[in-house]
Structures are given as C-alpha cells and as structure tokens.
C-alpha cells in the first residue's frame, strides 16, 4: 500500500492532492469489510484535517484539500484502516 502526494502553494494556500492505494472492501466481500477509517493531514507536525471514512469510499481513494501554509512547509498524510493497517508519507511543499 502506498500514498502518492503532491502539495503546491499559491497565495498562502497549500493545495494537497493524495492518491491512496487500498482495496476498500465492502461488507459483502469475502473476509468482511476492510476499509480506511481515519485519514490525517498535518502541516509541520500539526494536524490540520482529520477525516473519518467508512466502506462507502471507493477503492484507491483520492483526497484533495486546501490548507493555509507556504512553500517549504512539510505536509504529511497518514491513514489507518479497520484492521489496524496504516500508511503515511511526508512531502515538502513546492
């Protein structure tokens, strides 16, 4: 599993686009549901956004958000799923 992130600043706003690799299985699938529950976006170590998801989100979800910031800041995105798996990544804002 992986997260691909692009973070670009324009006029004091950081546009963050993230593509998360995850199967996002629904309850009817074999083995039961397996989905991302929590996604966190942080800037310079401070949480900016927390999203609570469920199995209705599509496979390999895409997230786009805008937060205040500037070029050179560090943006990190992490997720945790309902089976305890997790992933995270960090990028520098351009």
Secondary structure by P-SEA (a helix, b strand, c coil): cbbbbbbbbcccbbbbbbbbbccccccccccccccccbbbbbccccccbbbbbccccccbbbbbbbbbbcccbbbbbbbbcccccccccccccc
